[in-house]
Every structure is written in C-alpha cells, then in structure tokens.
Amino acid sequence: MGAVDEGRWALRLAVGLLAGGVGLYALYKLTLNRHQEEQVGRGGGGRQSEKQKLVHTVSGLKLAAANRGIADAQPGCVLTKSPDSLEQRHLQVVLGLLQGTSDSSTREQTLVTLGNSAAFTTNQDLIRKLGGLNIVANCLSDEVTSVKVKAMNVLNNLSMSLANQEELKVWIPQILEIVEATTLNSELQVAGLRVLTNISVTNNYHHMVTNSIPHFLKLLAEGTESVKVQILKILVNLSANPSMAHDLLCAQAPLSFLLLFDSCGHKDVLLRLLIFVANLKESLNLLQGSVQYEMESIHSVLFGNPTPFSHKLQTLMLYQDNEVKHQVARIIIK
C-alpha cells in the first residue's frame, strides 16, 4: 500500500504541475493580448500604413489613423531632421498629398514642408524630377489666398534653379496677373514679386514681363517700402539687359517718381533706384538712331535737358554713403 500511495501522490503532483503550467501560460497570453489591445487602442484602432507614417513624419500632419507618439518612435522618423535630409520617398508622399487633397489646412502645411525642403539645391532638382513644379504651380489657382501665398513661397525657392526656371516660365503670365490683380502691398503681391525677382536674374525671360513695366512703376510709386524694394530688384535686373532699355525709357514715369530720389528716403530704395538709372544711362549710350520720347517718359524725366533730376543728383553727391555717391557718379560721368 505504501508503494501504491507514493505512485498516486507522484501522479497527482505531475498533474498539478501540468495544470499550473497551463494556467500560467494562459495567464501570460491573456495579459499579452490585453497589452496589445491597449496599444492598438491608443494608436487609433488600427496599424498605420507605411504611407501614413511617411506623411506624418515629413509634414507633421494629424492623420485620422496616426498617433504622434507612435510615429516619432518609428525607425527613420524625420520629424526632427533638417529639410535637406528628406528623401525622395518622403517628397513623393508630400507631393501626392498636395495633389490629392482639397483641404486648405493640409495644403498649406504640405506647401510649407515643400518650401523648407526647396531651400536646398538637391531638393530643388528632385522636386522638378518628381513633377512637383506643376503640382505646386497649380495651387496658384486655389480659391484660398493663404494657399496661394504658400505656393508662391515654394516657387520662390524653386526658381533659384535655372533648370526649374525653364519649366516655370509657362507660369510667368499667371504670376504677373496675380501681382497686378491682388491687393496693393498684400503678402501675396510681395510673394509674387519675389518669384519674378529670381526669374529676372537672367535675360532669358525679360521679354515676358515687358507689358508689365508700367504696372511695376505704378507699384514703385504707390507701394510700401518692401514692395518698392522688390520692384526695384526686378527693374535693376531688367535695366542690366541693354535690349530692355528702349521699353524702360519709353515707359511713363509716375508723377511722384522724382520724389523717390530725396536724400531723406530709405537707403535701400534710393541705392537700388540709382543703380537702375545708372544702368539705363549706360544702355542709352548704346542705343542707335533717334527715338521720340513722350514728355512723361522715364527718359524725359531723367535725361531731359534741363531737368529737375540733375538738381537731385547734385544734392545726393553730399549723401553720407559711399555706395550712393558711387552710383551718382556713374550717372553723371556716363
């Protein structure tokens, strides 16, 4: 009987240990499943797609199925990276989102992301190769003004590339139209002028803005200081091209044009204005044949004899700035 009791006791012990092991395993699985459910619940109810993760990490956009805490922990998260480290796949997702959404807030945020990345030469080329120039430029037709402003800012950076300018030239008429039609001194107007400034750095597209010269001069007379500076950057670029001299000299000068040469004016405006005139004076000496200029033309106001402009120059020779004096000397000597 002793041997039998010992055998039964050993059997009961084995069964008990087995049952305990199963119980512990079941308890482990139950705990694990609950933990996973809690994680899924915090993540919005499902696993994020790879595309959603990329959009979130590049743009910082709040997607329906995205959770910032989880996204930040993913390998390759670029929220903390500088814009120049964005890869092609990231830019593809952002461009796709911009093209595929009509939500103004989302479009603005994606344009900001593209604008930051387009500050780097490598990304300027990459965005062009991905077809991004047209995608961004199409936003100029958006009904929301703030979206247009953000699109202009992106184009401003993208237009730093000469290769991009060649593709963007088809959008110059629309940019000019926006600049002329929008509210005076508005953020959109200044943003558009910045794009035109970059595009006018070379002579390649000067002929496309010829008809806008009268409006540029109007903005020069009526605009704020920031608008005046942007307009003068464009006019200086145009005046450096001798083939544009005739159109500039024949344009009608605003009534208040000579007031811009007052020594009490802002130096940035005055200096660029003098460079503009000095460039025209040099080109004037290259023009062949006699040209009949209207009394109100830039040519008559600046180079008529005698002219009040000469008195302005005499006063500016006493200006306490060597750069200003140098440009005055260029005008007088030429």
LINBEL-V960417 format. One record per pair of residues at least 24 apart in sequence whose ideal C-beta (glycine too) atoms are under 7 Angstrom apart, sorted by the first residue. I is the first residue (numbers start at 0). J is the second residue. Records with the same first field share a line. If there is no record, write none. Layout:
I=J ; J
This chain:
41=66
42=66 ; 69
50=92
53=88 ; 89 ; 92
54=92 ; 96
57=85 ; 89 ; 92 ; 93 ; 112
58=93 ; 108 ; 109 ; 112
60=105 ; 108
82=115 ; 116 ; 118 ; 119
83=119 ; 121 ; 122
85=116 ; 122
87=125
90=116 ; 125 ; 126 ; 129
91=129
94=129 ; 131 ; 134
97=134
98=134
103=143 ; 146
106=138 ; 146
107=145 ; 146 ; 149
110=138 ; 149 ; 150 ; 153
111=149
113=153
114=149 ; 152 ; 153 ; 156
117=153 ; 156 ; 157
118=156
123=157 ; 159 ; 160 ; 163
124=160 ; 162
126=157
127=162 ; 163 ; 166
132=157 ; 163 ; 166 ; 167
136=167 ; 170
139=173 ; 177
144=187
147=187
148=186 ; 187 ; 190
151=187 ; 190 ; 191 ; 194
152=190
154=194
155=190 ; 193 ; 194 ; 197
158=194 ; 197 ; 198
159=197
161=201
164=198
167=198
168=204 ; 207
171=198 ; 204 ; 207
175=208 ; 211
179=211 ; 214
183=221 ; 222
184=222 ; 223 ; 226
188=226
189=225 ; 226 ; 229
192=226 ; 229 ; 230 ; 233
193=229
195=233
196=229 ; 232 ; 233
199=233 ; 236 ; 237
200=236
202=240
205=237 ; 240 ; 243
209=246
212=246 ; 247 ; 250
213=250 ; 251
216=250 ; 252 ; 253
217=253
219=253
220=253 ; 255 ; 256
224=265 ; 268
227=268
228=267 ; 268 ; 271
231=268 ; 271 ; 272 ; 275
232=271
234=275
235=271 ; 274 ; 275 ; 278
238=275 ; 278 ; 279
239=278
241=282 ; 285
244=279 ; 282 ; 283 ; 286
245=286
247=279 ; 297
248=279 ; 283 ; 292 ; 296 ; 297 ; 298
249=292 ; 296 ; 298
250=296 ; 297
251=293 ; 295 ; 296
252=295 ; 296 ; 297 ; 300
256=300
257=300 ; 307 ; 308 ; 311
260=311 ; 315
262=314 ; 315 ; 318
266=320
269=323
270=322 ; 323 ; 326
273=323 ; 326 ; 327 ; 330
274=326
276=301 ; 330
277=326 ; 329 ; 330
280=330 ; 333
281=333
284=333
